[in-house]
Amino acid sequence: MGWRKWTVFFATVLSVIPLLQASEGDADPIYKTCVEHCEKTGCVNSKCFQHCNLTSDGGWYLQEPLYVQWKKWDCRSDCRYYCMLAREEEREKLGEKPVKYHGKWPFQRVYGIQEPVSVALSALNLAVQFHSWISFFILVYYKLPLKDNGRAYYEFTDLWHVHGILAMNTWFWSAVFHSRDVDLTEKLDYSSAVALLGFSLILAILRAFNVKDEAARVMIAAPLIAFVTTHILYLNFYNFDYGLNMKVCVIMGVAQFLLWVVWAGVTHHPSRWKLWVVEVGGALSMLLEIYDFPPYWGFVDAHALWHATTIPLTYLWWNFIKDDAEFQTLAQIKKAK
C-alpha cells in the first residue's frame, strides 16, 4: 500500500494525460506522409516489411497469425515505428529535440520489446515483491509464535497476502504492457492498477483504525469492492474513459495517502520511521513522472527511472509490514499472559 499505491495512482493519472491530447510527432506532416506512403507500399526508405501485402484496391493487410504479430509487430505498427525513427534522425540533424508520437517518446525496440528498460525494471519489481511476500509468509508462519489452532497472531496476515498477490499481478501486467502497448495489454495494466488501488484503500482504512472485527471489515470492504469491480467492468466492457479513471484514481490515491500520513504522525509504532521514508520517498519519486524527458539513448526515460526507484521502496515497505507483524504478535502474546 503506502508508497506503492500512491505511486500507482500518480502513474495511472499521469499516463493518461498524453492520451487526452494529440502528440506533436504524429501531427507532423512529414511523419504523416511517411506513414501513409508506407501503408500503401510496405516500405520506409529502403526498408520493406515482408509481412505487409498489397491488396487489389491499393490497401494492405496482415497475413501472419497472432503469435507472430506479437513477436514481430504488425504492418501499421512497423510503418509508424520506422517512420518515427526516420523523422527523429532528421530532427537530430537539424538540432531539434525529440518529440512524442501517439503519446509516447521514440523508444528503440529490442527483440520486438517496445520499452525494454521499463520491462526489465517491472520484472525486477515483480521479483522483489515476490521475495518480500515469501519472506513475510515465512516470518508469520515459521518464525513467529502461532495460536493453538495454527493461525497467526497477526490479524492482518490474510489481507497482506492479498495485497502481495495484487501487487505482483500489477507488476506483471506492467511488464507486459511496456513490452507491447495494445488495447488488451493497456486494459489489463490499468485494471490491475485500479484493483490494487482499491484494495489498498481498504487495507489502509482497516490498519489505520485497527479494525479487527470481521463484521466491521465486511461492512467497510463490501461497498469499496463493489465500486472498484463496477468501475473495472465499465472500463473494459462499456467505455474506456481515461478522464473518469483519472478521477477515480485521484480520489482513492489521495484518501489512502492521507490515511497513512496521519496514522504515521500519531502512532507510536516502533517502525513508523520506515513508513515516513517510504511515503516521502514515494512522493519524491513522483518528480520523475512530473519532470518527463525523452529517453536517453532511446531506452531510459523518466518513467523507467521511476520504476527503478520503486525497487528499494518495495523492500523497505515490506520491512515495515514484517515489523508490524512482529510488533502486533508480541503485543497480543503479552496481552494474553
N, C-alpha and C positions, 0 to 999 in steps of 0.2 A: 504494500500500500504506500503510504507516505510519499517518498520521492518518486517511486516508480509510477504511481497513479497520477501524481501531479505532472510528471514529465510526459506520460502517455497523453494526458489531457491537452497539454500545450502542443505536443507534436501533432495530435489529431486536428487541433484548431488551426495551427499554422500551415499544415499540409494542404488544407482545403483552400487557403487564400489564393494560391496561384491558379486554382481551378475555377475560381469565380471571375477571372479576368483573362483577357487574351494575352498571350506572351508575345514579346517583341520579335522573337525569332520566327515564329510561324506566321507572323503578319508581314514578314519581309518579302517583297515582290520577287526578288531573285530566288529565295528559297522556295516560294510557292511555285514559281515557274519550273524549277528543277524537279520538284515532286510530281507536278503534272506531266512533265516530259518522261520521267521515269515510269510512271504508271502506264504510259502508252507504249514505251519501248522496252522497259525492263532493264534499262541501263542508266548509270550515273557516270558521266565522262566515259572512261574506258572500262569501267567495272559493270558487268552484267550479272544478272541473277538467274540461274538455271531454273529455279522454281517459279519464275514468272512466265506465263504463256499468254500469247495474244489470242483473242477471240476474233470471230469474223466481223464483229462490229467495231473493232478497234480497242475494246476494253481489255481487261486482263483478269485472270482468276488464279487461284492457288490449287495446284494439283496434289500436293503432298498431304498425308494424314496428319492427325492432331499431334501425335507424339513427335513427328518431325518438325511440325510448326513450332512446337515449344523449344526444341533444340536449336533450330536454325532461323527462327522468326519468319513471319510471312512476308509477302512481296511488298505490301504497302509499308510495313514497318521498316524493311530494309531500304526502301526508297527514301523514307523520312530520315533514317539514320545516316545514310551516306550523303544525302543532300545537306544534312546538318554539318557533317564533318567537312564537306567541301566548302560550305559557306563560312564556317568558322576559320578555316585555313585562309580564306580570302580576307576575312576581317582581321586576322592576326597580322597579315602582311601590310594591311592599311593602318595598323596600330590601334585598332578598335578592341574594346573589351568584349568578352563572351556574353552572350545573351541566352535567355531561356527559350526552349522550343516546347510547345504544348505543356507548359507548366513545369518543365524540368531543365536542369542545366545540361550542357552537352557532355555526357559521360562516355568514356571509352569502354566498350564491351570486352569481356574476357570469356572465351568459350561460350558465347551467347548470353552471358550473365550481364544484365543491364547496369547494375551498380555493385561491382564485386566487393569493394571495401565495406559498404553497408551490409552486404550479405554476410561477409566473414565476421563482422563485429556483432551482427544479430545472432549468428550461430554461437559466437563466444559468450554472449549474454545468456543464451539458452543453456549453454554448458554450465555457467556459473550458477544460474537458477537451479538447475538440476542437482548440482553438487551441494548447494546450500540447503535445498529441500531435503535431500538424503541425510545430510548431517543433522538437520533438525529432527528428522524421524528417528535416527539412531540415539540422539540425546534424550528424547522424550520417552522412548520405549525400552532403551537398553542401559542408559547411564543414570537416569533419574529414578527414584522410587516409584512404584506403581501401586494402585489401590488393590485391595483383595480380589476384586473382580477382573483385574488385569488391565484396567483402563488407567489413563494418565491422570495425574492430579491437575495438570494444567487444563483448564476448562475451555481454552480457545484452540486446542490442538486440531480438532477436525476442521475448524474454519481456516486455519493456516495451511492445512493440506490442500483445501480447495483453492485457496489463494495461490499456492505454489503451482498447481496444475494449470490454472488460468494464466498465470504469468508465463509459464513455459509455452503454452499454446499461443500466446500473443507474440512471443519472440520467434516462434516457428513460422507463423504466417508473415511476420515482418521480414524474415529472411526470404521467404517465397516471393513476397510482393516486390522486394527490391531486386530479386533476380529476374522477374518478368512482370511488368506492370500491365495487366489486362483487367477486364471488367471483373472476372471471377476472383482473382487474387486481391484486387482492391477491396471488394466487398468482404472477403474473409479477413483481411487485415483490419479494416475498420470495425467489423462486427466483433472480432476478438478483443480489440482495444476497448470498445464500449462495454462489453461484458465484464472485462477486468475493472474498468472504472466503476461500474455499478456495484459489483461485489465488494470492491474496496471501500466504497462509501458505507455499505452495510457493516463491514468489519470495523471501520473507523468509529462508527456510532456505538457498536457493541463493546469495543475495547475501551474507548474513551469514557463511557458511562459504566463500564464494568458490568454489563448486563449478562447474568448467568442463568436466569430463569428461562426455561425452554419456551414457555408460552409467550413471554415478552419478546424473545428473539424472533419467534414466528410472526408476531404482530408487527415488528419493525421490518423484517426482511420481506414478507409476502408482498406488500404493495410495491416495494422497490424492484423486486424480481419481476413482478407483473409489468411494471412500467418499462424496464430495460428490455424485457423479452418482446413486448409490443413494439418498442422503438426499433429493435433489430429486424423484426419481421417487416415492419413498414419500409425500412431502408432497402431490404433485399427483394421484396416481392411487390411493392407498390410504387415507391418513388424514392430514389437515392438522392435525398435532399441534403446537399452539403451544408446549407445555411442552418437548417433545423438541427442537424447532427452537431454542428458547432455550438449552438445554444445549449443543447443537452449536455455536451461535454464540459462546457464552461460552468454550468450550474453544479454538476457532480464534482468536478475538479476543485472548484473553489470551496465547496462545502466541506469536503474531506480534508483539504489543506488547512482550513481554519480549525477544524476539529483537532487535528494533530498538533498544530502550533499552540493552541490554547492549552491542550492537555499537557504538552511538554513543558509549558510555562508554569503550570500549577501543581503538577505531580512531583512526588519525592522519589520517583523511580531512580534506582542507582545508575541506570544506563541511559538516563534522559539526554546526556550529552551526545550520545550516538545518534539519537533521534534529531537533535538540533543540527548536527553535522550533515546528516542525510537531507534534512529539509532545506538548509541553507545551500548545501552543495547542489541539490536538485534545482533550486531556484537560479543559482548562478549558471548552471549548465544550460539554462534556457536562453542565455545570452547568445549561445551558438546558433539557436534556432531563429532568434530575432535578427542577429547580425549574419544574414545569409550572404555567402560569397561563392563564386564559381569554383569548381573542383580543380585542385592543383594536379597537374599532370593528367587531367581528365579522370581522376579517381577519387580524391579526398576533398569533400565539400564540408560545409558546416554541419550538416545533418549526420554525416559519417563520424565526425569528431564528437558529436553529441552521443552517438552510440558508444563511443569509446569511454566517455565519462560515466556512463551508467554501469560499467563493469565494477569498478571499486565501490560505487554506491550500493550496488546489489549485495556485495559481500558484507558491507557494514550494516545494511538494513537487516539481513538475515542474522547477523550477530546480535543486533538488538532484540530480534524475535526470540532467539535462543536464550539471551539473558532474561528476557521477560518470563520465559517458561521456567527457568531455574528460580527466579525471584518468587513467582506465584506458587510454585511447587513447595518450596521451603516454607513459605508463609502458611500454606494450608496444613502442612505437616505439624508445624509449631502450634497452630490453632487446634488441631485435633488432639494434641497432647494436653 
